[in-house]
């Protein structure tokens, strides 16, 4: 038998926009719910740290398309919908850590709320630090307080939303943008960043509501 090789799906800068922008169907596939629940409870009930690390890094080798096939159409405030969002956020950061770090830094500077503290904003918030942060959040979903992991991810998205909005504002004011840091993650116009800000905020709301449902025992 010919061995099947899994080729990772390349996640371009626009991937986050595309994934976030899609509307969730009202009724999710039972398969999505069953696989998400089985995966989460098996890992959380186990004691193998290596299994957790493999799951966190799963999309690095196989791409995000396999999870997309199962979870991307699930309702936003469901278990598969929440896990899908965690992996999409991680994929966006891993694809362009420089651009993500630039957005995150702008967002932290503009956010006087508790979001940086909830997210666990690193200092400094460079590309490597941001990769470690998003891995830590995803890891927490499998081995720690799942509600807290979702709330941290929501806070992370609020910060990224502020950063994208600030970038759009600077472009509109014709101020200098650090394009070397921002690179391909930025759109060529302020409209692109405004849209990205709105979609990050949408993810933040989805993750927060999922966290509330988990706390009430309603996230299935």
Secondary structure by P-SEA (a helix, b strand, c coil): cbbbbbbccccccaaaaaaaaccccccccaaaaaaaaaaaaaaaacccaaaaaaaaaccccccaaaaaacccccccccaaaaaaaaaaaaaaaaacaaaaaaaaaaaaaaccccccccccccccccaaaaaaaaaaaaaaaccccaaaaaaaaaaaaaaaaaaaaaaaaaaaaccccccccccccccccaaaaaaaaaaaaaaaaaaaaaaaaaaacccc
